[in-house]
Amino acid sequence: MPATTNKNNQRYFFMLSTYKGLLMATVVPFACSSMASGFINDSKGSLTLENYYFDRDYREGPGQSQTQEWAQGLVLDMRSGFTEGPVGFGVDALGQLGFKLDSGPGRSGIGLLSVDAETGEPGESYGKFDVLGKARLSKTQFELGTKQVLAPVARGMNVRLFPPLMRGAFLTSREIDDLTLQVTRIDAIKLRNSTNHEPMSISSPYRRFNGSATSDQFDILGVDYQWNAGLATSYYHATLQDLYRQDYISLLHTWALPQAKLVSDLRYFISREDGAGEAGPVDNRTFSSMFTLSTQGHSIGLGYMALSGATAMPYVAGTSPYVNTGGSQVSEFVNPGEKTWQFRYDYDFVALGVPGLKFMWRYMDGRQLKLPIAKFEAEESERDVELSYVIQSGSLRNLGIRLRNADYRADFTREIDETRVQIDYTLALW
């Protein structure tokens, strides 16, 4: 057996044994009573196998003509319940291993694999292990450690082999019916293909900001309220110390029609620099809207997004902006002054008696971009298509296959054709 395989097997068993040790360390103080019953009985563990192929071709221009990576990932997700009593305690652990199946120095750099900064050589493997302690009192939960964050102002989406993770303190309270309060302080991010915690910066493609400026304090305050079954609103405030501040408000409304439903999704961001403004000026307002009509498996969506102010919309590097173009394969369409129209069509084949099979097609067209690298109003467009299937029964139940393709065209940067293939399977361990 190759030495690399042995080494990674050792990492996997180390993760499992470490979590068992954490369980024991937490349970032992309560072992003489019934306090540990919820901790054990409500615990769960799963192992997810992820196979990801990513091929991006650049149609013209100097530099690397292709990025191509193929990787296998293992995700060990272990979560305890809470000890009994007025204050319950628990611990979660997340182990991640990534293996190179194919790539090379001239084809790496897309983010599935770790890469040597000097040689450009993709690593054969990399591993991570993170722990999250938690405590619960009534309907309020406090967490301390590293986790995936999915707040509107810090959205760590899983768009490669692993999602970005953030380290900090997280408070979530649901003491009032239909209202959720979140208070968060984050001091570091672990990027999707990195094994280290690092300070945070602003995402800065096309020199939109000073991407070298960093911060080790990111504060978030958020309130979500469900007014009724068809109406929800949110407000969030975030500060990445000495880089930028951001306010976010949203409205999500569902109108039930006799044979259909209409969903209106409105989001608005206001951003400006904070403190010393080390990433440069920040002056942005972003309005994002999406209206989707669904009936008998069909969903037709029309979206419009408009940016105003002198700069792009800021967001933490490694995360994704929470706008109506979310999930697009190549561009995020949040450049200075950009105005974007979007048309989207989805079909769920459950309407034809094939549950688990879904199709999506969308086209996004952005104009009036005012970029530092371009002395004209630039334009960009992207077409995404996706077909996915999740097996519903049998020994391979929950095995998912996802095929994605995109064409990206622009007059200020290189054009791109991209294909992704993802296969994942989650096995419950207990």
Secondary structure by P-SEA (a helix, b strand, c coil): ccaaaaaaaaaaaaaaaaaaaaaaaaaccccccccccccccccccbbbbbbbbbbbbbcccccccbbbbbbbbbbbbbbbbbbcccbbbbbbbbbbbbbbccccccccccccccccccccccccccbbbbbbbbcccccbbbbccbbbbbcccccccccccccbbbbbbbbbbcccccbbbbbbcccccccccccbbbbbbcccccccccccccccbbbbbbcccccccccccbbbbbbccccbbbbbbbbbbbbbcccbbbbbbbbbbbbbbccccccccccbbbbbbbbbbbcccbbbbbbbbbbbccccccccccccccccccccccccccccbbbbbbbbbbbcccccccccbbbbbbbbbbccccccccccbbbbbbbbbbbbbbbcccccccbbbbbbbbcccccccccccbbbbbbbbbbbcc
